[in-house]
Amino acid sequence: MSNAPQVAGSTEEERRAYVKERFPCIADCDQCGFCAAYHGRDPETAYADYIAGRAEFLEVSLRYRR
């Protein structure tokens, strides 16, 4: 998997596509765990600031490492 597109050099659509590719929903929450890792949010919602260009991918990721 490639590195996350930087906010300054990408479009909102590219960032959204990256998040969807990085965290694909397999529709089996007991097996996946992505939503649990993001405090009950799906990854697209959790990374909304990144997708909108308000924060870099790593900044948002660090919010959930606690």
MOPAC internal coordinates of N, CA, C and O (Angstrom, degrees):
PM7 1SCF
backbone

  N    0.0000 0     0.00 0     0.00 0    0    0    0
  C    1.4544 1     0.00 0     0.00 0    1    0    0
  C    1.5285 1   108.09 1     0.00 0    2    1    0
  O    1.2310 1   121.03 1   -42.06 1    3    2    1
  N    1.2769 1   115.63 1   137.94 1    3    2    1
  C    1.4594 1   120.50 1  -178.43 1    5    3    2
  C    1.5256 1   110.87 1   -78.26 1    6    5    3
  O    1.2310 1   121.49 1   -11.96 1    7    6    5
  N    1.3206 1   114.75 1   168.04 1    7    6    5
  C    1.4584 1   120.33 1   177.14 1    9    7    6
  C    1.5176 1   110.54 1   -69.28 1   10    9    7
  O    1.2310 1   121.05 1   -25.50 1   11   10    9
  N    1.3101 1   115.59 1   154.50 1   11   10    9
  C    1.4650 1   121.12 1   178.74 1   13   11   10
  C    1.5211 1   109.91 1   -63.69 1   14   13   11
  O    1.2310 1   120.20 1   -43.09 1   15   14   13
  N    1.3245 1   117.23 1   136.91 1   15   14   13
  C    1.4658 1   119.75 1   176.01 1   17   15   14
  C    1.5267 1   110.64 1   -61.85 1   18   17   15
  O    1.2310 1   120.55 1   -42.98 1   19   18   17
  N    1.3088 1   116.55 1   137.02 1   19   18   17
  C    1.4642 1   121.13 1   176.37 1   21   19   18
  C    1.5227 1   109.05 1   -70.87 1   22   21   19
  O    1.2310 1   120.66 1   -34.53 1   23   22   21
  N    1.3068 1   116.35 1   145.47 1   23   22   21
  C    1.4609 1   121.31 1  -178.39 1   25   23   22
  C    1.5285 1   111.28 1   -57.11 1   26   25   23
  O    1.2310 1   120.42 1   135.41 1   27   26   25
  N    1.3201 1   116.80 1   -44.59 1   27   26   25
  C    1.4656 1   120.54 1  -175.54 1   29   27   26
  C    1.5284 1   113.31 1   -65.34 1   30   29   27
  O    1.2310 1   119.87 1   154.84 1   31   30   29
  N    1.3178 1   117.86 1   -25.16 1   31   30   29
  C    1.4586 1   119.60 1  -175.60 1   33   31   30
  C    1.5085 1   114.68 1  -114.32 1   34   33   31
  O    1.2310 1   120.03 1  -157.57 1   35   34   33
  N    1.3189 1   117.56 1    22.43 1   35   34   33
  C    1.4651 1   119.80 1  -178.01 1   37   35   34
  C    1.5231 1   110.65 1  -142.82 1   38   37   35
  O    1.2310 1   121.92 1   -14.91 1   39   38   37
  N    1.3175 1   113.92 1   165.09 1   39   38   37
  C    1.4677 1   120.30 1   177.16 1   41   39   38
  C    1.5288 1   109.24 1   -97.43 1   42   41   39
  O    1.2310 1   121.15 1   -15.64 1   43   42   41
  N    1.3002 1   115.40 1   164.36 1   43   42   41
  C    1.4610 1   120.42 1   176.42 1   45   43   42
  C    1.5278 1   110.61 1   -57.94 1   46   45   43
  O    1.2310 1   120.36 1   139.80 1   47   46   45
  N    1.3164 1   116.91 1   -40.20 1   47   46   45
  C    1.4600 1   121.39 1  -179.64 1   49   47   46
  C    1.5276 1   111.14 1   -63.42 1   50   49   47
  O    1.2310 1   120.21 1   140.35 1   51   50   49
  N    1.3338 1   117.21 1   -39.65 1   51   50   49
  C    1.4679 1   120.97 1   178.54 1   53   51   50
  C    1.5252 1   111.03 1   -65.60 1   54   53   51
  O    1.2310 1   120.76 1   138.68 1   55   54   53
  N    1.3220 1   116.15 1   -41.32 1   55   54   53
  C    1.4684 1   119.80 1   179.43 1   57   55   54
  C    1.5238 1   110.85 1   -67.66 1   58   57   55
  O    1.2310 1   119.68 1   138.74 1   59   58   57
  N    1.3209 1   118.21 1   -41.26 1   59   58   57
  C    1.4664 1   121.46 1   177.59 1   61   59   58
  C    1.5275 1   110.09 1   -62.00 1   62   61   59
  O    1.2310 1   120.35 1   136.10 1   63   62   61
  N    1.3188 1   116.93 1   -43.90 1   63   62   61
  C    1.4642 1   121.19 1   179.43 1   65   63   62
  C    1.5310 1   110.68 1   -62.29 1   66   65   63
  O    1.2310 1   120.40 1   140.91 1   67   66   65
  N    1.3290 1   116.83 1   -39.09 1   67   66   65
  C    1.4625 1   120.23 1   178.71 1   69   67   66
  C    1.5250 1   110.50 1   -61.98 1   70   69   67
  O    1.2310 1   120.14 1   133.16 1   71   70   69
  N    1.3214 1   117.34 1   -46.84 1   71   70   69
  C    1.4621 1   121.18 1  -179.70 1   73   71   70
  C    1.5239 1   110.05 1   -61.96 1   74   73   71
  O    1.2310 1   120.06 1   136.27 1   75   74   73
  N    1.3178 1   117.50 1   -43.73 1   75   74   73
  C    1.4668 1   120.43 1   179.75 1   77   75   74
  C    1.5244 1   111.44 1   -64.27 1   78   77   75
  O    1.2310 1   120.31 1   142.50 1   79   78   77
  N    1.3276 1   117.01 1   -37.50 1   79   78   77
  C    1.4622 1   121.09 1   179.07 1   81   79   78
  C    1.5328 1   110.80 1   -71.53 1   82   81   79
  O    1.2310 1   120.72 1   139.58 1   83   82   81
  N    1.2957 1   116.24 1   -40.42 1   83   82   81
  C    1.4605 1   121.58 1  -177.23 1   85   83   82
  C    1.5267 1   112.18 1   -70.01 1   86   85   83
  O    1.2310 1   120.46 1   144.43 1   87   86   85
  N    1.3241 1   116.72 1   -35.57 1   87   86   85
  C    1.4618 1   121.71 1  -176.92 1   89   87   86
  C    1.5325 1   110.69 1  -125.72 1   90   89   87
  O    1.2310 1   119.80 1  -111.21 1   91   90   89
  N    1.3163 1   117.99 1    68.79 1   91   90   89
  C    1.4697 1   119.55 1  -177.55 1   93   91   90
  C    1.5344 1   111.39 1   -68.56 1   94   93   91
  O    1.2310 1   120.94 1   -43.97 1   95   94   93
  N    1.3050 1   115.80 1   136.03 1   95   94   93
  C    1.4638 1   120.71 1   177.14 1   97   95   94
  C    1.5229 1   108.00 1   -80.04 1   98   97   95
  O    1.2310 1   121.03 1   -55.65 1   99   98   97
  N    1.3385 1   115.64 1   124.35 1   99   98   97
  C    1.4626 1   119.40 1   178.31 1  101   99   98
  C    1.5332 1   110.89 1  -102.50 1  102  101   99
  O    1.2310 1   120.38 1  -173.52 1  103  102  101
  N    1.3254 1   116.87 1     6.48 1  103  102  101
  C    1.4726 1   124.20 1   176.54 1  105  103  102
  C    1.5216 1   112.56 1    59.09 1  106  105  103
  O    1.2310 1   120.39 1  -148.24 1  107  106  105
  N    1.3196 1   116.87 1    31.76 1  107  106  105
  C    1.4520 1   121.74 1   175.47 1  109  107  106
  C    1.5212 1   107.47 1  -142.81 1  110  109  107
  O    1.2310 1   120.97 1   -98.06 1  111  110  109
  N    1.3047 1   115.75 1    81.94 1  111  110  109
  C    1.4697 1   121.27 1  -172.08 1  113  111  110
  C    1.5201 1   113.57 1   -57.58 1  114  113  111
  O    1.2310 1   119.92 1   148.82 1  115  114  113
  N    1.3253 1   117.75 1   -31.18 1  115  114  113
  C    1.4562 1   119.61 1   179.60 1  117  115  114
  C    1.5255 1   111.73 1   -67.32 1  118  117  115
  O    1.2310 1   119.83 1   151.40 1  119  118  117
  N    1.3049 1   117.94 1   -28.60 1  119  118  117
  C    1.4567 1   122.12 1  -178.81 1  121  119  118
  C    1.5241 1   113.23 1   -91.39 1  122  121  119
  O    1.2310 1   119.95 1   147.78 1  123  122  121
  N    1.2956 1   117.71 1   -32.22 1  123  122  121
  C    1.4577 1   122.68 1  -171.72 1  125  123  122
  C    1.5277 1   112.61 1   -82.49 1  126  125  123
  O    1.2310 1   120.30 1   113.10 1  127  126  125
  N    1.3017 1   117.02 1   -66.90 1  127  126  125
  C    1.4512 1   122.20 1   178.21 1  129  127  126
  C    1.5172 1   116.02 1    90.73 1  130  129  127
  O    1.2310 1   119.29 1   175.14 1  131  130  129
  N    1.3353 1   118.96 1    -4.86 1  131  130  129
  C    1.4633 1   119.81 1  -179.07 1  133  131  130
  C    1.5327 1   111.24 1   -58.83 1  134  133  131
  O    1.2310 1   120.21 1   131.59 1  135  134  133
  N    1.3175 1   117.21 1   -48.41 1  135  134  133
  C    1.4648 1   119.40 1  -177.19 1  137  135  134
  C    1.5296 1   111.25 1   -63.61 1  138  137  135
  O    1.2310 1   120.23 1   143.17 1  139  138  137
  N    1.3181 1   117.16 1   -36.83 1  139  138  137
  C    1.4666 1   120.31 1   177.53 1  141  139  138
  C    1.5243 1   110.33 1   -64.86 1  142  141  139
  O    1.2310 1   120.29 1   140.42 1  143  142  141
  N    1.3098 1   117.05 1   -39.58 1  143  142  141
  C    1.4661 1   121.18 1   179.22 1  145  143  142
  C    1.5219 1   111.36 1   -64.18 1  146  145  143
  O    1.2310 1   120.51 1   152.77 1  147  146  145
  N    1.3123 1   116.62 1   -27.23 1  147  146  145
  C    1.4659 1   121.51 1  -179.21 1  149  147  146
  C    1.5201 1   111.42 1  -104.62 1  150  149  147
  O    1.2310 1   121.34 1  -145.56 1  151  150  149
  N    1.3331 1   115.05 1    34.44 1  151  150  149
  C    1.4696 1   123.04 1   173.32 1  153  151  150
  C    1.5296 1   112.64 1    54.87 1  154  153  151
  O    1.2310 1   120.50 1  -134.39 1  155  154  153
  N    1.3281 1   116.65 1    45.61 1  155  154  153
  C    1.4523 1   122.16 1   176.53 1  157  155  154
  C    1.5169 1   115.25 1    83.82 1  158  157  155
  O    1.2310 1   120.58 1  -177.77 1  159  158  157
  N    1.3280 1   116.50 1     2.23 1  159  158  157
  C    1.4697 1   120.03 1   178.83 1  161  159  158
  C    1.5209 1   108.98 1   -99.75 1  162  161  159
  O    1.2310 1   120.89 1   -33.74 1  163  162  161
  N    1.3158 1   115.91 1   146.26 1  163  162  161
  C    1.4559 1   117.65 1   171.96 1  165  163  162
  C    1.5331 1   106.93 1   -72.64 1  166  165  163
  O    1.2310 1   119.54 1   -26.03 1  167  166  165
  N    1.3221 1   118.49 1   153.97 1  167  166  165
  C    1.4673 1   120.66 1  -176.29 1  169  167  166
  C    1.5307 1   114.30 1   -56.29 1  170  169  167
  O    1.2310 1   119.62 1   144.76 1  171  170  169
  N    1.3138 1   118.33 1   -35.24 1  171  170  169
  C    1.4659 1   119.30 1   179.68 1  173  171  170
  C    1.5314 1   110.83 1   -64.04 1  174  173  171
  O    1.2310 1   120.19 1   142.47 1  175  174  173
  N    1.3156 1   117.24 1   -37.53 1  175  174  173
  C    1.4632 1   120.93 1   176.24 1  177  175  174
  C    1.5246 1   110.41 1   -71.85 1  178  177  175
  O    1.2310 1   120.37 1   137.49 1  179  178  177
  N    1.3212 1   116.90 1   -42.51 1  179  178  177
  C    1.4604 1   120.95 1  -179.67 1  181  179  178
  C    1.5295 1   111.53 1   -61.54 1  182  181  179
  O    1.2310 1   120.27 1   144.62 1  183  182  181
  N    1.3243 1   117.09 1   -35.38 1  183  182  181
  C    1.4670 1   121.85 1  -178.27 1  185  183  182
  C    1.5308 1   112.61 1   -98.24 1  186  185  183
  O    1.2310 1   120.05 1  -157.15 1  187  186  185
  N    1.3128 1   117.50 1    22.85 1  187  186  185
  C    1.4690 1   121.51 1  -178.62 1  189  187  186
  C    1.5262 1   112.16 1   -57.70 1  190  189  187
  O    1.2310 1   119.61 1   140.91 1  191  190  189
  N    1.3271 1   118.35 1   -39.09 1  191  190  189
  C    1.4704 1   120.24 1   178.85 1  193  191  190
  C    1.5201 1   111.23 1   -65.02 1  194  193  191
  O    1.2310 1   120.13 1   142.14 1  195  194  193
  N    1.3173 1   117.35 1   -37.86 1  195  194  193
  C    1.4621 1   121.16 1   176.58 1  197  195  194
  C    1.5288 1   110.38 1   -66.90 1  198  197  195
  O    1.2310 1   120.75 1   131.45 1  199  198  197
  N    1.2939 1   116.18 1   -48.55 1  199  198  197
  C    1.4657 1   120.86 1  -178.67 1  201  199  198
  C    1.5242 1   110.16 1   -58.96 1  202  201  199
  O    1.2310 1   120.30 1   138.91 1  203  202  201
  N    1.3263 1   117.03 1   -41.09 1  203  202  201
  C    1.4702 1   121.71 1  -179.13 1  205  203  202
  C    1.5248 1   112.79 1   -77.25 1  206  205  203
  O    1.2310 1   120.14 1   170.80 1  207  206  205
  N    1.3431 1   117.34 1    -9.20 1  207  206  205
  C    1.4603 1   119.79 1   178.55 1  209  207  206
  C    1.5196 1   114.38 1    87.45 1  210  209  207
  O    1.2310 1   120.12 1  -164.06 1  211  210  209
  N    1.3287 1   117.38 1    15.94 1  211  210  209
  C    1.4649 1   120.94 1  -179.42 1  213  211  210
  C    1.5260 1   113.03 1   -90.81 1  214  213  211
  O    1.2310 1   120.22 1   164.82 1  215  214  213
  N    1.3421 1   117.18 1   -15.18 1  215  214  213
  C    1.4616 1   121.90 1  -179.17 1  217  215  214
  C    1.5200 1   109.01 1  -155.03 1  218  217  215
  O    1.2310 1   120.49 1   -26.38 1  219  218  217
  N    1.3120 1   116.66 1   153.62 1  219  218  217
  C    1.4558 1   121.11 1   176.62 1  221  219  218
  C    1.5280 1   109.58 1   -77.26 1  222  221  219
  O    1.2310 1   120.64 1   -20.82 1  223  222  221
  N    1.3108 1   116.38 1   159.18 1  223  222  221
  C    1.4624 1   122.98 1  -179.10 1  225  223  222
  C    1.5309 1   110.83 1   -54.03 1  226  225  223
  O    1.2310 1   120.31 1   131.66 1  227  226  225
  N    1.3239 1   117.02 1   -48.34 1  227  226  225
  C    1.4579 1   120.87 1  -178.54 1  229  227  226
  C    1.5248 1   111.88 1   -61.84 1  230  229  227
  O    1.2310 1   120.01 1   140.72 1  231  230  229
  N    1.3266 1   117.58 1   -39.28 1  231  230  229
  C    1.4644 1   120.48 1   178.49 1  233  231  230
  C    1.5217 1   110.65 1   -58.53 1  234  233  231
  O    1.2310 1   120.51 1   134.65 1  235  234  233
  N    1.3185 1   116.62 1   -45.35 1  235  234  233
  C    1.4637 1   120.34 1  -179.14 1  237  235  234
  C    1.5247 1   109.43 1   -68.51 1  238  237  235
  O    1.2310 1   119.96 1   137.83 1  239  238  237
  N    1.3162 1   117.67 1   -42.17 1  239  238  237
  C    1.4666 1   121.07 1   179.66 1  241  239  238
  C    1.5181 1   111.47 1   -57.11 1  242  241  239
  O    1.2310 1   120.65 1   138.82 1  243  242  241
  N    1.3172 1   116.37 1   -41.18 1  243  242  241
  C    1.4644 1   120.38 1  -178.93 1  245  243  242
  C    1.5242 1   113.16 1   -65.32 1  246  245  243
  O    1.2310 1   120.04 1   156.26 1  247  246  245
  N    1.3126 1   117.52 1   -23.74 1  247  246  245
  C    1.4702 1   120.72 1   178.13 1  249  247  246
  C    1.5205 1   111.34 1   -63.98 1  250  249  247
  O    1.2310 1   120.33 1   152.49 1  251  250  249
  N    1.3295 1   116.98 1   -27.51 1  251  250  249
  C    1.4567 1   121.30 1  -174.34 1  253  251  250
  C    1.5218 1   113.28 1  -103.13 1  254  253  251
  O    1.2310 1   119.50 1  -172.06 1  255  254  253
  N    1.2947 1   118.56 1     7.94 1  255  254  253
  C    1.4606 1   121.84 1  -178.67 1  257  255  254
  C    1.5150 1   112.49 1   -87.80 1  258  257  255
  O    1.2310 1   119.68 1  -175.08 1  259  258  257
  N    1.2742 1   118.22 1     4.92 1  259  258  257
  C    1.4734 1   121.44 1  -178.28 1  261  259  258
  C    1.4923 1   111.94 1   -86.73 1  262  261  259
  O    1.2310 1   120.10 1   180.00 1  263  262  261

